Amino acid sequence: MSADPEVRLDVVTAEDEELRLAVLALRPRPEQEVFSATAARTLPEALADPARTPFVVRRDGAPVGFGVLDREGYLDELVDAPERAVLLRGFYLAAEHQGRGLGTRAAALVPGLAGALHPDADLVVLTVNTANPAAVTAYLRAGFRDTGVTYLGGDAGPQHVLVAPVPRGG
């Protein structure tokens, strides 16, 4: 592998069984599952919901992470214009791929994917648990900013609300 691996995001479809099965095998560290459910739960839900788009994080072509972009979810609880936003949810890297900056690089690509899928969107929004400082740091390094709002509707405690603009053009 190269010293600087290629990181990219690709949409996961129900028709691509090989990719779907590879994504279902990805697991974060066990202690992180409280913050982000595994793809085994969230991928089938996303594939069944037209408002959601599941995606895979690839490193040099191999699946290493997973996430979902959602046009509905609980956006109305997070931003003033939910119709102009996309919610990033269930995002994680597999345990064996963490700690190398890949999550930061992948998170930095999310606004571009959101814009490609939803040209009417202006903002990517996510919530990240206050008890998960490593994830907060990764998102901030990826270009997200903390809104200063704390979301209290999550199952695992208070969460920071972070946002990033969807790039325009080019």
C-alpha positions as CSV (number, residue, x, y, z in Angstrom):
1,M,0.0,0.0,0.0
2,S,1.1,3.5,-0.7
3,A,2.2,5.8,2.2
4,D,-0.8,8.0,1.4
5,P,-3.8,5.8,0.7
6,E,-6.6,6.8,-1.5
7,V,-9.8,7.4,0.5
8,R,-13.1,7.7,-1.2
9,L,-16.9,7.3,-0.5
10,D,-19.2,5.2,-2.7
11,V,-23.0,4.7,-2.4
12,V,-24.0,1.2,-1.3
13,T,-27.0,-0.3,-3.2
14,A,-29.1,-3.4,-2.5
15,E,-28.0,-4.8,-5.9
16,D,-24.3,-4.9,-5.1
17,E,-24.4,-7.9,-2.8
18,E,-20.6,-8.3,-2.6
19,L,-20.2,-4.7,-1.3
20,R,-23.3,-5.0,0.9
21,L,-21.9,-8.1,2.6
22,A,-18.4,-6.5,3.1
23,V,-20.1,-3.4,4.7
24,L,-22.2,-5.6,7.0
25,A,-18.9,-7.2,8.3
26,L,-17.4,-3.8,9.4
27,R,-17.5,-3.2,13.1
28,P,-16.3,-0.2,15.2
29,R,-14.6,-0.9,18.5
30,P,-17.2,-2.5,20.9
31,E,-17.2,0.5,23.2
32,Q,-18.1,2.7,20.3
33,E,-21.2,0.9,19.4
34,V,-23.1,3.0,21.9
35,F,-22.3,6.0,19.7
36,S,-22.9,4.5,16.3
37,A,-24.9,1.4,15.6
38,T,-23.3,-1.1,13.3
39,A,-24.0,-1.4,9.6
40,A,-25.7,-4.7,10.4
41,R,-28.6,-2.6,11.8
42,T,-28.4,0.6,9.9
43,L,-27.7,-0.6,6.4
44,P,-31.0,-2.5,6.0
45,E,-32.9,0.4,7.4
46,A,-31.2,2.8,5.0
47,L,-31.7,0.6,2.0
48,A,-35.4,0.4,2.8
49,D,-35.8,4.2,3.3
50,P,-35.8,6.5,0.2
51,A,-34.7,9.5,2.3
52,R,-31.5,7.7,3.3
53,T,-28.4,6.9,1.2
54,P,-25.9,4.4,2.7
55,F,-22.3,4.8,1.7
56,V,-19.0,2.9,2.2
57,V,-15.6,4.4,3.0
58,R,-12.9,2.8,0.9
59,R,-9.2,2.8,1.5
60,D,-7.3,1.9,-1.6
61,G,-10.5,0.3,-2.8
62,A,-11.2,-1.9,0.2
63,P,-14.2,-1.2,2.5
64,V,-13.1,0.3,5.8
65,G,-16.1,2.3,7.0
66,F,-19.7,3.1,6.7
67,G,-22.2,5.9,7.0
68,V,-25.7,7.1,6.0
69,L,-26.8,10.4,4.6
70,D,-30.4,11.2,5.6
71,R,-32.7,13.9,4.2
72,E,-35.2,13.5,7.1
73,G,-34.2,12.0,10.4
74,Y,-34.3,14.5,13.2
75,L,-33.0,17.5,11.1
76,D,-36.0,19.6,12.2
77,E,-34.6,19.4,15.8
78,L,-31.1,20.5,14.7
79,V,-31.3,23.3,12.1
80,D,-33.6,26.1,11.1
81,A,-33.9,25.0,7.5
82,P,-34.1,21.2,7.5
83,E,-35.2,21.1,3.9
84,R,-31.7,22.5,2.9
85,A,-29.7,20.0,5.1
86,V,-28.5,16.5,5.0
87,L,-27.9,14.5,8.2
88,L,-24.8,12.3,8.6
89,R,-25.6,9.4,10.8
90,G,-24.2,6.0,11.7
91,F,-20.7,7.0,10.5
92,Y,-17.7,4.9,11.7
93,L,-14.5,3.2,10.6
94,A,-13.9,-0.4,11.3
95,A,-11.9,-0.9,14.5
96,E,-8.8,-2.1,12.7
97,H,-8.7,1.1,10.5
98,Q,-9.0,3.7,13.2
99,G,-6.2,5.9,14.5
100,R,-4.6,6.6,11.1
101,G,-6.5,9.8,10.1
102,L,-8.7,7.9,7.7
103,G,-11.9,8.9,9.5
104,T,-10.9,12.6,9.3
105,R,-10.1,12.2,5.6
106,A,-13.4,10.4,5.0
107,A,-15.5,12.9,7.0
108,A,-14.0,15.7,4.9
109,L,-15.4,14.0,1.8
110,V,-19.0,13.7,3.1
111,P,-20.1,17.3,2.2
112,G,-19.1,16.6,-1.4
113,L,-21.0,13.4,-1.5
114,A,-24.0,15.1,0.0
115,G,-23.9,17.8,-2.6
116,A,-23.6,15.3,-5.4
117,L,-26.6,13.3,-4.2
118,H,-28.6,16.4,-3.1
119,P,-27.8,19.5,-5.2
120,D,-30.4,21.5,-3.2
121,A,-28.6,20.9,0.1
122,D,-26.5,23.6,1.7
123,L,-25.4,21.9,4.9
124,V,-24.3,18.6,6.3
125,V,-25.3,18.2,9.9
126,L,-24.3,15.6,12.5
127,T,-24.5,14.9,16.2
128,V,-21.6,13.5,18.1
129,N,-21.7,12.4,21.7
130,T,-19.9,14.7,24.2
131,A,-18.4,11.5,25.6
132,N,-16.6,10.8,22.3
133,P,-13.9,13.4,22.1
134,A,-11.8,11.5,19.5
135,A,-14.8,11.7,17.1
136,V,-15.3,15.4,17.8
137,T,-11.7,16.1,17.1
138,A,-11.8,14.1,13.8
139,Y,-14.9,16.0,12.6
140,L,-13.4,19.4,13.5
141,R,-10.2,18.5,11.6
142,A,-12.4,17.4,8.7
143,G,-13.9,20.9,8.4
144,F,-17.0,20.6,10.5
145,R,-17.7,23.3,13.0
146,D,-19.4,23.1,16.4
147,T,-22.6,25.1,16.4
148,G,-22.5,25.4,20.2
149,V,-25.9,23.6,20.4
150,T,-26.2,20.5,22.5
151,Y,-28.7,17.9,21.2
152,L,-30.4,16.0,24.1
153,G,-32.5,13.6,22.1
154,G,-29.9,10.8,21.7
155,D,-30.0,7.5,23.4
156,A,-26.4,7.8,24.7
157,G,-26.5,11.2,26.3
158,P,-25.8,14.8,25.2
159,Q,-24.4,15.4,21.7
160,H,-22.6,18.3,20.0
161,V,-24.3,19.5,16.8
162,L,-21.7,20.0,14.1
163,V,-22.2,21.3,10.6
164,A,-20.2,21.7,7.3
165,P,-21.2,23.5,4.2
166,V,-21.9,21.6,1.0
167,P,-19.4,22.7,-1.6
168,R,-20.8,24.5,-4.7
169,G,-19.5,24.0,-8.2
170,G,-16.4,22.2,-9.4
